[in-house]
C-alpha cells in the first residue's frame, strides 16, 4: 500500500521565511545555551579524556601467560600462516633450543614478532590458536617513533598481554589424566 | 597637542588623518582576526562543540590564573592562524591566468577596507574641529556604494582567473547576486536619507544622537530589514553564500587559492562584514550615540565612551551575522534572485513612496 504524503502549499506567512527564521533562532539558541552555560559539549577532548573500551573489543593482539606465569604459545605457527597481512613472524626454537617453561608443551617460540603497522586487528590469530595463547585486547592507539619500534617482540607482547584469566586447557587435561590414574577400579 | 596648533592647518589635517587611518586600520584588522575567532567559537557552541582551545604561545604560562582560561577561550588562535597563513606555500596553479589571479585577492580586500573611511566611529576626542571620521564626505553613502560594488570585481576576477569550473560558477553567482542585492540595498537607504535630509553620514548620526527613540531603526524598520538582508547577500554570508558554498562549489571563487592570497579573501569577507555592520550602526542604530543621548563629547573620556558604544553596537551586529549562519540553510539560486528582484526591490520602492507621502503630509 502506498502512503501518499500530503504536501500542503506554503501559507503566505510561511513564504516570508519568518516562521523558519524564528524556529531556527530557537534551535540555535537552545544549543548555544546548553553548551555555553551548562557546559555540555559533545566533544570528547581526546588525549585528556578517553572513551571506555567495551568488553570484547578487538584491539591489538598480544600474547598471554597462564596463571603460573608461563608462556602459553607453543610455536605451532598456525597464526603466522593464517595472518592475512602477514604481520606475524615466529622464530621457532629449533631441535636444540630452549624448552617450554611449562609442562605439557614441547617448545615455546624463541621470538614472536607482530608488526603492528601491518596488523589489521582481524582476530584470525586468536581464532586459530589451539593453545589460547594470543588474544585481541583493548589497545587501539599504538604509536612509535620508527618502523622498528612498531614491530613488537615476544617480551613486549607477553608483558602487554598479561595473564589470561580463562581456562587452562592443558592443566585441566593433566588433572583429568591424574584422576584417571588414581581411579578406583573395583577389584574382582 | 598644543604644539601641533602652530602647524599649518593642512599639515595638521594630514597628520590627524594619517593617525586616524592607522588606528582605524589596526582596529579593523584586530577585529577581523577576532571576528574569525568569535565565529569559530560561537559556531562551536551552537553545534555543541568546544571550538579552538589549544593554541598556547610560550608566554601563556607566565600569565597567572588567566593564562589557561585564555587558552581555553582560544584567544591566541588568531596569532597562530596568521602565522600559519604566512608560512604556507603560495601556490599558483599552472592553468590559472597569473596576473588576474594575483590581482583578484587585492581587489576584493581593498574596497572592503575602504568603506570604513566615511563611517563616523566616534564624535570627537575633545577637539570639535577634529571629528572621529577619516573622511567626512558630503556624499558619504554614494562613496560607500561606489566602493562596495567594486568588491564584486575581486570575486568575479578570481572566478575568471582560476580557470576552473567551481571558481567560475562561484564568480558567476557572485556577480548576479551582488548586483541584484546592491539595488535593494541602495533603495532601502534612500528613505533614510529622505528623513534626514542629508547624504553626509555624520549628519545622519547627528540626527539620531538625541535619544534611543530617534534611531532610524524605529522610523524606518522596513528599510532596516531590507538593508540587513541585502548586507548578508553583499557580504556573501549564509544564507546567501552562493559564491562560496563550500558544500557544492568546494569554496567557490577561492577554491584555487592558498596561503596569503586565500587569507586576503578571508580577510576581505570579514572586513566587508565589519564594514556592513558599521554602516548599519551608522544608518539605523544611532552610530556612536549613547542610548540616552547627549551630543558630541567634550572630553577625551566621553569621546572614548562614544567609540566604545560604536564598537559594542557593531559587535552585536557581527554576532547576528555569525548566529544567522547556523540558523538558515543556503538559498537556491532562483530563490535568491526571486527574493532580491521580486520582493526586496518592490518593498524598498514602496517604502520610499510611503516615506515620501508621510514626509509630504507632516512637513509643511
Interface residues (C-beta under 8 A of the other chain):
Chain A: X17 X20 X21 X24 X25 X27 X28 X31 X32 X34 X35 X36 X40 X41 X42 X43 X45
Chain B: X42 X44 X45 X46 X47 X48 X49 X50 X323 X326 X327 X328
